[in-house]
Amino acid sequence: MPPSRMPRPRRYLVCEPRYFDVKYAINPWMSENTEVDLDLARSQWTTLTDTYRALGHTVESVEPHAELPDMVFAANSALVLDGLVFGSRFHAPERRPEEEEYAAWFKVAGFDVHRPGAVVEGEGDLVPVGGYVLAGTGFRTTVEAHREVQEFFGVPVIGLQLVDPYFYHLDTALFVLEDGHDGRAANIAYYPEAFSPGSLAVLRRLFPDALVATREDAMAFGLNSVSDGRNVLVAPQAHALVEQLAEHGYEPVPVDMSEFHKAGGGIKCCTQEIRA
Ligand code: ARG
């Protein structure tokens, strides 16, 4: 029998996909002139946020901006740990104006926002788990930003080299199952081939009991999942991973975000956690 898993209530920041679109191509999932079914996107997103609330989580939202079609991907806006907000500096000029929109939301919500000097895309590449921050680099977030994150939070940053352009953000290749917050064993799930050999060895060393996903799971955005320690909101297309989660005592909660896959995003990309 798998051990029973305990959920912990979370605080999430999201951005309604009122103006979601694929207007430019800044990752291999995107192509210009892609048709987006906005009604479908809105209903998928509403299911996601309704699901969070039904599970007892707090969901807050930032006002979307008509000129910012990727603003729905709230996870790129910051890393928030112990009430400290490390803001973002986007790689693509198209997304730069989002920095100000999100910083303004955090300020109104009562947080000071650290504005970084180097390119860094929030929880897209910065994943806190087990007393570390796992930090992706290779496509977006820079190693210089990793140093800045470590200085800012005083938490050890573990750099991980991403090597496959389809998995351009760390949160497309890895997610946290259990963050280890209250002394429980931290654990993750990941797709090995997204990482350089050395980075993969680091993951194996730190998380010997991790769930290892297939390329099919990863291409279905299965690693772009959100766990509260028990319930795992996961793409239903990631069949093998959904099964593995159940075998390990987690509660898979399928949420289909297929319309957002056209922009290279899924469940986690739409979800910024506020750890206050
Ligand atoms: N189109 C967006 C980009 O390329 C998608 C961002 C997905 N977000 C994430 N956390 N992986 O920047």
Residues whose N, C-alpha, C, O or C-beta is under 5 A from the ligand:
A	BS01	LIG	I26 N27 D70 F73 A75 N76 G124 H169 D171 A263 G264 G265 C269
